[in-house]
Amino acid sequence: MSVEFWTMGAGSLQTPEQLRSGMQQAPLTGTQQAVRAEEIGYDGIVYVDNQNRWGDCYVTLALAAHATSHIQLGTGVTNSYTRHPIVTAAAIATVQAESGGRVHMGIGRGDSALANLGLAPHAVGPFERYLEQLQAYLRGDEVPFEAGDVETLGLSDRPVASRIAWIGSVKPKVPVDVAATGPRVIAAAARHADRVSLNVGADVSRTRWAMEVARTARDEAGLSPEIPFAAYLPLVVHDDPREATRIGAGNTSLFARFSTMHGKVVGPATAHQQAVFEAIHAAYDMHHHSVPGSAQEAVVTAEFEHEFGIFGPPNYCVERLSQLIELGIDRFILRGSPLDPDDPDSASCERFVQDVVPQLRTL
């Protein structure tokens, strides 16, 4: 099985939190992040979609496509609320054409992008309908109108369905990759996506549970139970495990929050994991989403970090990732050390590709 290793980036601009932290230099732009990731040796990079905190992910993808030659590119993740499905499809298909077919459509129900608009994540039912329409647009199908008032214009003729007229020139079709944590979203992803990206941590029992939810949903829908799986993980390579967890603590709370989004923990969890998940939910401050030193980061214990994320020397990372590869995960989307070479914690990014990936390629 061929395994891919992706990193995460964001559109340009320095956030107020970075300015308050005393950062003297602006971080790498989104384009520079892609160039850096390609130079280091990552297979792909995804960009977050949060209109309030970062530059536009689709503009960044298009610029990155022209600044790189072979690295794969994607959204990690966009959402099903802030754009009509044909707008999302047209945007990602445009980047697919500009990149020579290197793009992946990562999508979820929305989190910080919606919270900054006063909204909760998109409900599962409408989200699944959005996935159906998104896939139809990307295939070039017509999608009937659900509602509208164009008839009030008194036109002699008018469209009754919508499609992307130029999509036939875009090859291959953009694959849709759904980021999922809870059982209902995992099932919807399994029915309509080309890949399911699990955000349940690095715990083998939780990952196995999520994969079985997806396979059962596909079987019940009359589909082949097999579908490609990816995993979003917090991971830092460092010879000192304590230093590794320091670097990655904020990302642990960020990723773990999705398992307790509405206060109820989803998936199997030990009593200790359950308590920490609940504490993250109670402490979560969206003003400090992805910002080091947050209240939610403070409630994460060392034991929980060890189980949910992967933090430590190269051989330890190889061991933990190998367990997930054996389950059938063939793509890892990793958030840990920054890509910026001017950041003192950035060495982990290169060490991962140099010291961990070669060992995993031989499995």
Disulfide bonds with the S-S distance in Angstrom:
none
